[in-house]
Every structure is written in structure tokens, then in C-alpha cells.
């Protein structure tokens, strides 16, 4: 098993948007980044762009909806990198029909959304957290949304909202499961960001949207765990 000296980060859905910017900023901080995506061509192009900027970035295909694909990634990082220090669960979808509320949203939309946004992150945590436990260090960052807050829950984008609420619950559970190993697990809301999902009229650029994820990925020993953050500050569940 190879072991490298620098820390290693795995970012899901890293070929575009906030995920791509998270890869860039982690690499700028000296980490080796495993950029993952379902689409190989787009993922390789994203890796090449960052490599051209001098970033230490490796590409590996990943479909978070596939047990086999997640298992292959976990085997690769442990065998070839020898460690995983940071996991950013960024991959996500928003496929709710515009203007349709919870009572009109099909169960199929709910299932597909939860499969990626919740079960995808769960698969990754189950595969990667044990590697972190063996190394007695880790930072897990779950890209959530204020739309998943029970504190301000409403109707609309019901499948997406439900998936992010479930993701927040996963954050709390995994944080408890790995306590004592210097593994910190947190959710964050990037705000309304100009991405394919957020649209061109969003208030924030990807650089701002990525900031809290980077902060959580680089938390020192004794930092917060099991929390929900926006702009590096706690927000209600």
C-alpha cells in the first residue's frame, strides 16, 4: 500500500460548479485532490484544467449511486494513496418540477433525488470513514442547503428539501459514530450560488460558495463536529 506524505481529499461531483472550486481551493492549500465525477470526459477535462494551474489533482470516475463504483474508489484511494483525510460530499441533483409542491411531486422524483443526495453521501461515508478511522484523522463536509432546514421548512422543491434534511441527519449520526478519532463531520449551506443548479441570477460566485466547505475541511483538532454552517457560522437545523 502506497502512503504519501501530504493529505488527500476526495471531492464528489468535482468536475464543475462548487465542486470544481472546492477542488481548486483544497489543492491551493497543499492537498492532493481526487476529483471525481460520473462523466469521465468532463472529469478528465476538469482535472487537466487544474493540473495546468499547477494543482496536484488526480481523476477517478465515481457514480455515488453505485455500490460497486464507490467500492472501487475506496479501494483505489487506500491502495494507491494510502489515506483519505478529507471527504467532500458535493454531488447532488435538483430535479423537482418547477411550481409543483409536495402533494404533486411523484414518488419517482423523491426516490431519484434521495438516491443521489442522501444515499450517495451515505455510501461515501460508509466507504471512506473507516479509512479515516484507521488513520485517526478526517474531515467530512456534506454540501447541504438552507432549503433542508426544518426551522424554516416550507413547500416547493419537496424532494430536494427532503434529501437535504436527511443529509443533515446523516451528518449528526456519522459525527457521533466517529467521535474520538479526530474525525469532524459537518453540513454546510453554500448559499445561492451561480452554478448550473443555482442559475445565472444567483447572488454568489463559486469562490464564495466554496469558502465554508474549505474552512470545514481544514478545521484544526478540537473543531466543531455535527454542526450546520453558512458563512463559517452555525445556522439552525
C-alpha positions as CSV (number, residue, x, y, z in Angstrom):
1,X,0.0,0.0,0.0
2,X,1.4,3.4,-1.0
3,X,1.4,6.1,1.6
4,X,2.0,9.7,0.6
5,X,3.1,12.5,3.0
6,X,0.6,15.1,2.0
7,X,-3.1,15.0,3.0
8,X,-5.5,13.6,0.4
9,X,-9.0,14.9,-0.3
10,X,-11.9,13.2,-2.2
11,X,-14.5,15.5,-3.8
12,X,-17.6,14.1,-5.3
13,X,-19.1,15.9,-8.3
14,X,-15.8,17.8,-8.7
15,X,-16.0,18.5,-12.5
16,X,-18.0,21.7,-12.3
17,X,-19.5,24.4,-10.2
18,X,-18.9,24.5,-6.4
19,X,-17.3,21.0,-6.5
20,X,-14.7,22.2,-9.0
21,X,-13.9,25.3,-7.0
22,X,-13.6,23.2,-3.8
23,X,-11.0,21.0,-5.7
24,X,-9.1,24.1,-6.7
25,X,-9.0,25.7,-3.2
26,X,-8.1,22.4,-1.5
27,X,-5.2,22.0,-3.9
28,X,-4.1,25.5,-3.3
29,X,-3.8,24.6,0.4
30,X,-1.4,21.8,-0.4
31,X,-3.7,18.8,-0.5
32,X,-3.7,16.1,-3.2
33,X,-7.2,16.1,-4.6
34,X,-9.0,13.1,-6.0
35,X,-11.5,14.8,-8.3
36,X,-14.4,12.5,-9.1
37,X,-17.4,12.6,-11.5
38,X,-19.7,10.2,-13.4
39,X,-18.8,11.7,-16.8
40,X,-15.2,10.6,-17.5
41,X,-14.6,13.1,-20.3
42,X,-15.8,16.1,-18.3
43,X,-13.9,14.9,-15.2
44,X,-10.7,14.4,-17.1
45,X,-11.0,17.9,-18.6
46,X,-11.6,19.4,-15.2
47,X,-8.5,17.6,-13.8
48,X,-6.4,18.8,-16.7
49,X,-7.5,22.4,-16.2
50,X,-6.5,22.3,-12.6
51,X,-3.2,20.5,-13.4
52,X,-2.4,23.2,-15.9
53,X,-2.7,25.6,-13.0
54,X,-0.2,23.6,-11.0
55,X,-2.6,21.8,-8.8
56,X,-1.9,18.2,-7.5
57,X,-5.2,16.6,-8.8
58,X,-5.9,13.0,-9.7
59,X,-9.1,11.9,-11.5
60,X,-11.2,8.9,-10.7
61,X,-14.6,8.0,-12.1
62,X,-17.3,7.8,-9.4
63,X,-21.1,7.2,-9.5
64,X,-22.3,7.8,-6.0
65,X,-25.5,5.8,-6.9
66,X,-23.4,2.6,-7.4
67,X,-22.2,0.4,-4.6
68,X,-19.6,-1.0,-7.0
69,X,-18.3,2.4,-8.1
70,X,-18.0,3.7,-4.5
71,X,-16.2,0.5,-3.5
72,X,-13.8,0.8,-6.4
73,X,-12.9,4.4,-5.4
74,X,-12.4,3.4,-1.7
75,X,-10.1,0.5,-2.8
76,X,-8.2,2.9,-5.1
77,X,-7.5,5.6,-2.5
78,X,-6.4,3.2,0.2
79,X,-4.3,1.1,-2.2
80,X,-2.7,3.9,-4.2
81,X,-2.8,6.9,-1.9
82,X,-2.7,5.1,1.5
83,X,-5.0,7.6,3.2
84,X,-8.1,9.8,2.9
85,X,-8.0,12.9,5.1
86,X,-10.9,15.0,3.6
87,X,-14.2,13.9,2.1
88,X,-16.5,16.5,0.5
89,X,-19.9,15.1,-0.4
90,X,-20.7,17.6,-3.1
91,X,-22.5,15.5,-5.7
92,X,-26.2,16.4,-5.8
93,X,-29.2,16.8,-8.1
94,X,-32.3,19.1,-8.1
95,X,-34.9,17.6,-10.4
96,X,-38.2,18.8,-8.8
97,X,-40.6,20.2,-11.3
98,X,-40.9,23.9,-11.1
99,X,-44.0,25.1,-9.3
100,X,-45.0,21.7,-8.1
101,X,-45.5,21.2,-4.4
102,X,-45.1,18.2,-2.1
103,X,-48.6,16.8,-2.8
104,X,-48.0,16.8,-6.6
105,X,-44.4,15.6,-6.6
106,X,-44.1,12.0,-7.9
107,X,-42.6,9.3,-5.7
108,X,-40.1,8.7,-8.5
109,X,-38.7,12.2,-8.2
110,X,-38.4,11.7,-4.4
111,X,-36.6,8.3,-5.0
112,X,-34.2,9.6,-7.6
113,X,-33.3,12.7,-5.5
114,X,-32.8,10.7,-2.3
115,X,-30.7,8.1,-4.2
116,X,-28.1,10.7,-5.1
117,X,-28.4,13.4,-2.4
118,X,-28.8,11.1,0.6
119,X,-27.9,7.5,-0.3
120,X,-24.9,8.7,-2.3
121,X,-23.4,10.5,0.7
122,X,-24.3,7.6,2.9
123,X,-22.4,5.2,0.6
124,X,-19.4,7.5,0.6
125,X,-19.4,7.9,4.4
126,X,-19.6,4.1,4.9
127,X,-16.8,3.5,2.5
128,X,-14.4,6.4,3.4
129,X,-14.9,6.9,7.2
130,X,-13.4,3.6,8.1
131,X,-10.2,4.6,6.2
132,X,-10.2,7.8,8.2
133,X,-10.6,5.9,11.4
134,X,-7.6,3.7,10.6
135,X,-5.6,6.9,10.2
136,X,-7.2,8.6,13.3
137,X,-7.9,11.8,11.3
138,X,-10.6,13.1,8.9
139,X,-12.8,15.9,7.9
140,X,-16.2,15.1,6.2
141,X,-18.1,18.0,4.7
142,X,-21.6,17.5,3.4
143,X,-23.0,20.0,1.0
144,X,-26.5,20.7,2.2
145,X,-28.9,23.6,1.8
146,X,-30.9,26.0,3.8
147,X,-33.9,24.5,2.0
148,X,-33.4,21.5,4.2
149,X,-33.7,23.4,7.4
150,X,-36.7,22.2,9.5
151,X,-36.5,25.6,11.2
152,X,-37.8,27.3,8.0
153,X,-39.3,24.3,6.1
154,X,-41.9,25.1,3.5
155,X,-43.4,23.6,0.4
156,X,-41.8,23.6,-3.1
157,X,-38.7,21.6,-4.2
158,X,-40.1,19.0,-1.9
159,X,-37.8,16.1,-2.9
160,X,-34.7,18.3,-2.8
161,X,-35.7,19.7,0.6
162,X,-36.3,16.2,2.0
163,X,-33.0,14.9,0.7
164,X,-31.0,17.8,2.4
165,X,-32.9,17.3,5.7
166,X,-31.9,13.6,5.5
167,X,-28.3,14.6,4.7
168,X,-28.2,16.8,7.8
169,X,-29.4,13.9,9.9
170,X,-26.7,11.8,8.4
171,X,-24.2,14.4,9.4
172,X,-25.3,14.1,13.0
173,X,-25.2,10.3,13.0
174,X,-21.8,10.0,11.4
175,X,-20.3,12.6,13.7
176,X,-21.4,10.5,16.6
177,X,-20.2,7.3,15.0
178,X,-16.6,8.5,14.5
179,X,-16.2,10.6,17.6
180,X,-12.9,10.1,19.4
181,X,-10.9,9.6,16.2
182,X,-10.3,13.3,15.4
183,X,-12.8,13.0,12.5
184,X,-15.0,16.0,12.3
185,X,-18.3,15.8,10.3
186,X,-20.3,18.8,9.4
187,X,-23.0,20.1,7.0
188,X,-22.8,23.4,5.2
189,X,-25.1,25.6,3.1
190,X,-23.2,27.5,0.3
191,X,-25.9,30.0,-0.2
192,X,-27.5,30.8,-3.6
193,X,-24.6,30.3,-6.0
194,X,-24.2,30.9,-9.7
195,X,-24.0,27.3,-11.0
196,X,-26.0,25.0,-13.3
197,X,-28.3,24.3,-10.3
198,X,-28.4,27.9,-8.9
199,X,-28.8,29.6,-12.2
200,X,-27.1,32.8,-13.6
201,X,-29.0,35.2,-11.4
202,X,-27.7,33.8,-8.1
203,X,-26.1,36.3,-5.7
204,X,-22.8,34.4,-5.1
205,X,-19.9,33.2,-7.2
206,X,-18.5,29.7,-6.7
207,X,-15.5,31.2,-4.9
208,X,-17.7,32.4,-2.1
209,X,-19.9,29.3,-2.2
210,X,-16.9,27.1,-1.6
211,X,-15.4,29.1,1.3
212,X,-17.3,27.4,4.2
213,X,-16.6,24.0,2.8
214,X,-12.8,24.7,2.7
215,X,-13.0,26.1,6.2
216,X,-14.6,22.9,7.5
217,X,-12.2,20.7,5.5
218,X,-9.3,22.4,7.2
219,X,-10.6,22.5,10.8
220,X,-8.0,22.1,13.5
221,X,-8.1,19.4,16.2
222,X,-10.9,20.1,18.5
223,X,-13.0,21.9,15.9
224,X,-16.8,21.7,15.7
225,X,-18.5,18.4,14.6
226,X,-22.1,17.6,14.0
227,X,-22.9,21.2,13.0
228,X,-24.7,23.0,10.2
229,X,-22.9,26.1,8.9
230,X,-23.2,29.0,6.5
231,X,-20.5,31.7,6.0
232,X,-18.5,29.9,8.7
233,X,-21.1,30.4,11.3
234,X,-23.7,27.9,12.8
235,X,-27.2,28.0,11.5
236,X,-30.4,26.3,12.8
237,X,-31.3,22.8,11.8
